[in-house]
Amino acid sequence: MSHHHCDWIAEVSRGPDWLFVRLKPAGPEGSSKCDLADEVTQLLAKHFLNRIVIELDALPTLDDRLVGELQRLAEWVAERDGMLRLCGGPAKSRVDLKSQLRGSHLPCYASRRHALTTRLRTEG
């Protein structure tokens, strides 16, 4: 595990064609001294990747700032024809996240395995 300036990032690993970023709570009262989207885009550029899975297992809740960062990251990835998938966390959190991100095309899966193996269904 490498050290990051972003206190939201607990761990970064790489798989074939994918970057995996596990998040952690951002310290007291959810405050963070970094822009998660900027930090992750730098990681993607460093690894020459445009596919990422953000793992939310360790987060008890998703505050508005984090949701905003995930939306910014999703836009950046989409502009580069990449893929961003979210995974982990309790089922209720995934449902809440889905309602918060309605229309932003940020699928959230139960596990990393599901995020990698489930085909994204398009609504239509």
FENFENTA-V922334 format. One record per pair of residues at least 12 apart in sequence whose C-alpha atoms are under 7 Angstrom apart, sorted by the first residue. I is the first residue (numbers start at 0). GAP is how many residues later the second one is. D is the distance in Angstrom with one decimal. If there is no record, write none. Layout:
((I:GAP:D) (I:GAP:D))
This chain:
((5:27:6.9) (5:28:5.2) (5:30:6.7) (5:33:6.8) (6:19:5.5) (6:25:6.3) (7:15:5.4) (7:16:5.3) (7:17:6.1) (7:18:4.9) (8:12:6.9) (8:13:6.2) (8:14:4.7) (8:15:6.1) (9:12:5.6) (9:13:5.3) (9:14:5.5) (16:32:6.5) (16:34:6.7) (17:31:6.7) (17:33:5.0) (17:34:5.4) (18:32:6.3) (18:33:4.7) (18:34:6.4) (19:32:5.8) (19:33:4.9) (19:34:6.1) (20:32:6.4) (20:33:5.0) (20:34:6.0) (21:32:5.9) (21:33:4.5) (21:34:6.4) (22:32:6.0) (22:33:5.7) (22:35:6.7) (23:34:5.3) (23:35:5.7) (24:33:7.0) (24:34:5.6) (34:34:7.0) (35:33:5.9) (36:32:5.3) (36:33:6.6) (36:35:6.2) (36:36:4.8) (49:27:6.3) (49:30:6.9) (49:32:4.5) (49:33:6.4) (50:31:5.3) (50:32:4.6) (50:33:5.9) (51:31:6.3) (51:32:5.0) (51:33:6.4) (52:31:5.9) (52:32:4.8) (52:33:5.6) (53:31:6.3) (53:32:4.8) (53:33:6.3) (54:31:6.0) (54:32:5.0) (54:33:5.7) (55:31:5.9) (55:32:5.0) (55:33:5.4) (56:31:4.5) (56:32:4.1) (57:31:6.9) (58:30:6.9) (60:32:6.9) (70:33:7.0) (83:22:6.8) (84:21:6.2) (84:22:5.5) (84:23:6.1) (84:30:6.3) (85:20:7.0) (85:21:6.1) (85:22:4.4) (85:23:6.2) (86:21:5.1) (86:22:4.5) (86:23:5.5) (86:24:5.2) (86:25:5.9) (86:28:6.4) (87:21:6.5) (87:22:5.0) (87:23:5.1) (93:14:6.3))
